[in-house]
């Protein structure tokens, strides 16, 4: 049997991981905490968290398109209110702390000059600011049934939306899921006319059938958002998170969540003008610590455990479509048994020894 192809999920051709639809330009002036809007009329009373009149929103849209020369950062009375909205990925399943992308994103934004306050009815993760609306197993329909109440209670300035994974898993299909996502975005906009909405193209499942549908769904999202002609909505590409970035079949490990935090941050930085050294780009790392669920047999019983190892991006030779190529792939150094032969008293004997060997993740779809 041919060896499994190396896992190439960590190999990406540059890019920042986000597609921005109608984002604001960068702020070149002094940076203060709050939300940046593009306007020359500070007297309009556009204070973060209080909402803006419809006329002012039209003014923002025109200035985003480049019609106005002035820009200013409007400082609110407190930190910007951010609602992370989604399923178990937003909750943080797969991470020991259940911090999801939320803590890493908040830290990057703070280093970049923007203080946020997470809001929501749920609370998970490290640190004191860990509110969210991440609900394990929920699909878009279930979120839509509750979102009006959540928005009324939390009054967010920003909504971070990663949704659709469970719709695909349950068999809705990418086109139906995209229509449902569009409806959910419309609900959010109706309830929060001035909120910034960051809509994620979802991370990739390890289940081959689901991954194929994930890819179609993700291709539909930018066009659906662009058709809304809403300058306050940004599409964020999270589809580059997958493979060994996942702890199990659907949920990121902490390294995968660090990629999600990076992708959200890069998209938000372009809208709100944050800058400076916010930490390393996880996509540029050549060595990482990842925890993956593994299936093992103990005393004849199949069990699952989490295996945490150092993984390195190495150049390896692989057979791809009948051709031998040199590619970059993530591998880890394992101690394995190796059989060898020796001659003892004129007879050949087979013995085993422990050796170190670079190996890939194997089949990731069999957990």
C-alpha positions, 0 to 999 in steps of 0.5 A, a space after each residue: 500500500 502506498 504511503 499517505 500523501 503528506 499533509 499540506 494544510 500548513 502550506 499557503 502562498 502568502 496572503 493575509 487571510 482576509 478579503 475586505 469588502 468596502 473597508 475604510 482606509 487607514 487612519 494616519 493621525 494620532 491613535 486613540 481607543 475606540 472605533 474609526 469612522 470616516 467623517 469630517 463632521 465630529 459634531 454629528 454626535 457619532 459616538 461608538 455604541 450610541 449608533 448613528 443617524 441614517 444620513 450619517 451612515 450614508 456619509 460614511 459610505 460615501 467617504 469610504 468610497 473616497 469622496 471625502 478627504 477627512 477622517 477621524 477616530 471617534 472615541 467612545 466612553 468605553 471600550 468597543 463592544 464586540 460580539 463573537 457569534 457562532 457555534 462551538 468554534 466560537 465557544 472554543 472547543 478543541 482548546 484546553 482553555 476554550 479561549 477560541 480565537 477571542 483572547 488572541 484577537 483581543 491581545 493583538 487589537 490592544 497592542 495595535 491601539 484598540 481596546 475592546 470589550 467582548 459581550 454575550 450571554 456565554 462565558 468561556 476562556 482565559 482572562 476576565 473578558 471572555 463573553 461570547 455567543 458561541 453555542 456548541 452544535 448550533 446551526 444558522 437557523 438556531 442562531 437566527 431564532 435567538 440573535 435579535 434578543 442577543 443583539 438587544 441585550 448586548 448592543 455590540 459595535 462589532 459582530 464577528 460571525 463564523 457560522 455554517 459549519 453545522 449546517 454543512 455537517 447536517 446536510 443543508 448543502 452550501 447553497 442553502 447554507 449561504 442563503 441562511 447566512 445572508 438572512 442572518 446578516 440581514 437580521 444583524 443589520 436590521 437590529 444594529 444598523 451601524 455595527 461593523 460585521 466581519 463575516 468569516 469564510 469558515 474553517 475546513 472540516 477534515 471530513 472529505 465530503 464536508 470539506 468539499 461543501 465547505 469550499 463551495 460555501 466559502 466561494 459563495 460568501 464574498 459575492 453574497 456580501 458584495 451584493 448587499 453593498 454595505 460598506 460596514 461588512 467585511 469578509 474574512 477568509 478563515 478557510 486556510 485553517 484546517 488539517 493539523 490546525 484542527 484538534 479533531 474533525 471540526 475544531 481548531 487546536 490552539 495553533 489553529 485558533 491563533 491563525 483565526 485570531 490573526 485573520 480577524 485581526 488583519 481584517 479589522 486592522 484595515 477597517 480601524 487603522 490599528 498598527 504596530 507589532 502585534 506579535 508573530 504571524 502564525 502563517 510564517 512560523 516554521 516550527 509550531 506546537 500542535 495538539 491533535 486528537 488520536 485514536 489508540 487501542 488499549 487492552 483491545 478497546 478503542 480510545 481517544 486521547 490528545 497528543 501534543 507535539 512539536 511540528 516542523 515545516 520540512 521539505 520532503 519528497 512526495 508522489 503527487 498525481 504520478 509525479 515525484 515532487 519536492 514539497 513543504 509539509 508539516 512533520 513531527 519527530 517520533 520514536 518508532 520501532 525499527 526491525 533489523 537483522 543480525 547474525 548470531 552464532 551463524 544464524 540470522 536473527 531479527 531484532 528491533 530497536 528504537 529510532 527517531 523518524 520524521 513522520 506526517 499526521 497520517 489519515 486525519 479523517 478517521 477519528 
